[in-house]
């Protein structure tokens, strides 16, 4: 650090401020220090910083699976958001209980943790570790943690209104797992929209987020003219089941998904879907956690990220 200071013509304290991303450094000085750091190959020593600040500059991410596209995209987005704030990311998978995942994170002395999507159903108060700062993605606000989630119900309502607006008399729903916050909210948005339109919601067909479960659901939805699927992967399986039955999308059946996975626009036909902003979700979750870690938190809160309907070729007039 002394060599960097000498090369840049500044004090060691100024170099420290640049390293710690302090706003109290003018842009020209910051650029000069960063050039000196690059020329000398200087890198902050994470272990030394941890000793000085009492923080490891590491946060944990708890998931139940990375098999779903949404979780995989959230992992990448969270890692990028953490890195932008100078934090490393440690991934831990949870089995039937998230308590063991918390224990592993405690052993690694992380500064806090983000609990992702399906694992949020596994965070009863008894399992929350004392002293571990926590943000949960896909949960309601709770006195014990910050919560961040997409507007699942609003997106589902938009999908349902889109199909009703095309003249379909009823919209069927291929739902996600019953213990999923996201699936429950999407089902609520669908159900409330039909009820508000004076339509009795038909029985829900339930899948497990996989394309295979969407394909299996095809037999129960053989008479449907419009289906709102709780995610794009199940919609993909349903499209195959409909094709195998000899029916055509969208001429005979309209299908809407949820998530806007990277390949949704390349389905046959391109899938009308609800886009989740995974990057915004990750940034809000990391920002809330870092604020808590660094003492800038305003207490437990909930942050909702908007969703957007993307109309493609899988829907048509009924």
N, C-alpha and C positions, 0 to 999 in steps of 0.2 A: 504493500500500500504506500510505503514511503517512496519507493521508486516511481510509482505512478504519479504521486504528488509532485515529485521533483521534475519529472518529464513534462507534466501539464502546467507547472508553475503555479500550483495552488497548495493549500494546506491539506494535511491529512484528514482534517475534519470535513473538508469539502469533498474529498474522495469518498469518505464514509457516507456522506449525504447522498452522493450519486449512487453508490452501491445499494443504499437502502431506499432509493427512489423517493427521496424527500423533495417536496415542491419548492424548498428554499434554495434552489440553485438555478441561476439564469440559464437559458438555453445554450448560449455560446460557451459558457464554462462547462456545462454538462457535456457538450459535444467534444470539447477539448480533453476532458477527463476520459470519456469513452474511447477516444482515439488512442490515448496513452495506454489504457487498459488493453485494447486490442493489440497494439504494437508490442507490448511487453508480455502478452499472453496471460494477463491477470484474470483469475477467477475467484469470486468470493468463496471462502472456506465455510461450507455449511455447518460442519461440526463446531467450529469456533463461534459462528454466529449463534448456534443453539445454546452454547455455554453462556454467551453474553446476554441473550434475550430471554432465555428460559423457554424458548420455543424451538421445535424441530423443523419448522417450515415445511411440514408434511401433513397432508390431509388424507383421510381414508375415504374410499368409495365402497359401499356395501350393495351387492346385487344378489339376486337369487339365480340368475342365468344370463348368459350373453347370447343365447340362441335366438332371441327376438331382435329384429332389426332396430327397434326403438332403443333397447338397452345398449346395443353396440354403438349406436350413434351418440347416445348420451355419454358413454364412456369416453369416446374420442373428444367430444365437445367439452366435457368436464376437465379432461387432462389439459386441453389447450387453454381453457379459462384459468385453471390453477397456475399453469406455467407463466401466463401473462402477469400474474400477481406475485411471482417468485416462490410458488409452492410446488413441491413434488406431490405426486399422487400414488397412493398405495391401494391396490384393488384386493378386496376380500369377498369371497362368495359365501352366502349364507345358505344353510340347509333348511331344516324344518323350524329352526329358531335362530333369530338374529343375535341372540345373547352370546353365542360362541364367537361370532364374527366380531362383536364388540370386544371380547376378551383378547382376541388376536391383535386388534388395533391398539388396545391398551398396552400390550407387551411391546409394541413397536413405538410407543410414546408419540402417537400422532397428536396434532394440536386440535383436531376436530374431525367430524365425519359427515358425509352426505349419504343418506340412505335412498336408494334408487327404486322407483316404481314398485314392482311387486313386493319387494322386501318391506315396504311401508306397512303392509298388513301384519307384519311380524314384530311390531315395535310397541308392545304393551308397556305400561308405565313400569312394571316390575323388572323389565329387561333393560331399561335405560340406565347406562352406567353413570354414576355420579361423577361430575367433573368433566365429562366428555361433551364438548360443544357439538350440537347436532342440528342439521338441516335435513328435512325429509322432502323428497320430490314425490308428488302425488299423494297428498294427505291434506286434511283440513287443519286449520290453525290449532295449535295446542299450547297449553301453558309450558310444556316442557321443551318445545323446539320451534324453530322457524319452519314454515311450509311453503313450497313452491309447486305450482301445477299449471298445466295447460287448461284452457277453458273447454274442458271435455264436454260438459253439458251444452254449452253454446254451440260448439262445433256439431254435435249430434243434432241439435235443433235445426241448424242451418241445412244439414244434409236432408233431414226429414221434410223441411219446408220446400227444399228444391224438388224433391220427388213428388210431393203433393202438388206443387205448382205446375208440374208437367202433366197433371191430370190423373195421376194414379189414385185410386179410391182408398187404398190402404198401403202402408209401408211396413214390411216385415223387418225384423231385427235379428241379425246373427251376432250374439253378444259374446263378450269375453268371460273369463272366470268370475264366479260369483263373489269371490273374496278379494277381487281387485278394485281398488278405488277408482282407477280410470274407467274400467268396464262399467262399474256401478253408475258413475256420473254420465257416461255416454248413454246408458240405458235410460237414465232419468230424463235426459234431454229429449230423447226420442219419444218416450212415453208421454211426457208433459205436452209436447207439440201436437201429438195425435189427439190427446184428450181436449186440448184447447180448440182443435178443429172440429170437435164433435164426433171423433172417430174412436171406437173402442179398440185399444191396442191388442193385436193378436198375441198368441203365446210366443214367448221368446225361445229361439233356438240357441243353444249355448255351445261355444267352442272353447279351445284352449290357447288361442292366438296363432296356432300353426296353420299352414296351408292344408295339411292333411285333415284337420278338423273342419275347415271350410268345405273341403271336398265331401266329407262325410255328411255335412249338413245339407247338401244338395237334395238328398232324398226327402227331407222334411220340408223343403222349400219349393217343391216341384210345381206347386200351383201359384206361386207368388209372381206378381208382375213388377214389384219393386222391392229391393232389399238394401237396407243400410247395414253394412258390416262394421264391426267395432275396430277392425284394423285391416290394413292392406293385404297382409299375408293370408288371412282367412278369405278375403275377397278373391284373391288369386285362386285358391282352391275351389271356391264356389264357381268362378268363371269356367274352370275346367269341367266341373260336374254338370253345369248347364249345357256346355258344348257337347258333352258325352250323351246327354239326354236328347239331343237333336234340336234344342231350343236355341234361339239366337239372342245375343246381347248387342245392342240395346233394343232391337226390333220387338222382341217378346218379353224380355226381362231387363229392367234397369238396375244397375248395381253401383253403390257408392261405398268407398272405403274410408279409412281414417289413418293418418300419419303422413302420407305422401312420401313413401320410401323411394330411394333413388330410381328404382326400376318401374315405378307405377305408371309413368308416361309411356313405357314400352310394353305394357301388358297388351293382350289382344282381346278386346279393343283397349286403347289407353284409358286408364281408370280415373273416373271422377272421384275425388277424395277430399278429405279435410286435412290441411297441412298443419302439422305441429312445428313450432320453431324450436328445435332442439338446442341450437346455439344460444338463444335467449334464455331458455330454461337453465342451461348449464351456467351461464354467466350470472344469472340472478341467484342461483343456489350458492355458487362460489363466493359471490359478493356478500351475501348474507352471512356465510360462515366466517369469512375473513374478518368482516366487521365485528363479529362476536369475539373471535380470537384476539383481535387487536384492540378490543375495548371500545369500539365505536357503535355497538349494537344498541338499538332502542327497545329491545325486548322481543318477545314472541310475536310473530306476525305471519300473514299469508300473502303471497304474491301470485297473481294470476296472469298467465301469458296468453294473449289472444290467439285464436285459430282462424284459418281462412279456407273457404270453399274454393276448390279448383275444379271447374267444370271441363270435362274432357268428353270422350266419345262413348262411355259406358252407360250413359243415360239418355233417354229420349221420351217423347210424349207417350203417355199411356193410352 
